Amino acid sequence: MAFDRPTKIQTIANAMTNPYSPPMYHSTLEHDPKSDVRARAARPATALIIMSSVHSVFVVIYLVSVISFRDLSLAQNAISLGIGCLQLAALLLIAIGGAKMGFLESLAMARLGAILACIPFATPFIILGLPFGIWSLRLLSDPIVQASFPSTRIS
């Protein structure tokens, strides 16, 4: 006899007779759909955070080298510092967006971080930024994932 969803009595009876059944805390009766979404969002969120952290180390090294290398003209030095600071700010927003996506806190910040990861100028290593950004945007376009974020609309 096939059942769509096991009842509590069937689950307890199955656990008592079947030694290979899963533990009771993995029961479908106690299933939380938000935990599945959080598990799905954890991987791309972690990838964005790690990518932006590693890239920010290289950007900081670049900024320190620009500041310490004083043979450039003032205009070249200002342009180099400006580009480095913009990249560092973009990488910070990517990391914040990844954290917001991992904790399912802010859909707008998660999207901003994913979009910035896809921009070649924002991340020095486009080889990692583009795939992680597309992966995150694809995940964030899922209606089930969007429903897991708190609504920011004012009614």
Steps between C-alpha positions, in 0.01 A plus 500: 500500500654833389465810713562856383622619840558279799297573805655513843371153583644353179836667564520371856394152388757506220777607739410225742494224237770617258848532652625672182246782503632856541500653847183665623640854490528471119131431473302673227257616767763735650632624166586871478504633140709804599785275611512345151522846343766602751700188409464579127608861552794415725729376222483798261498739796817344636656508154428873467639575845820299446552640148458858613723447804784355294464771236495774761839383629646552152333839466639611836848386393455703180390807697796474735738469207347805331532703818858392565612541137534876475665528157162535326356840429228633728227440239607141436522434871151646560347295217666180626382567855148577378476178298634295791259660748204438266600136463538465876155653557346269239665196660369608839147524358539155342601353837210672678261379230630146538450515876147637459423221254642233731290616795194574280483856631487740205409406145603841364851483650540139386408601145734799512788278610426246228475768230825664611671161487407475131659834410858456378619833642371430849688173541859478383464129424204464264568126478342454844273803522285429195408136577432570869293807412293312242452211742378740767270690264350176374434387855351837596262491204326190639159597645540259792829665596349848460213404728749399771636854530309741722274735311612861495180643354309745711126438483 
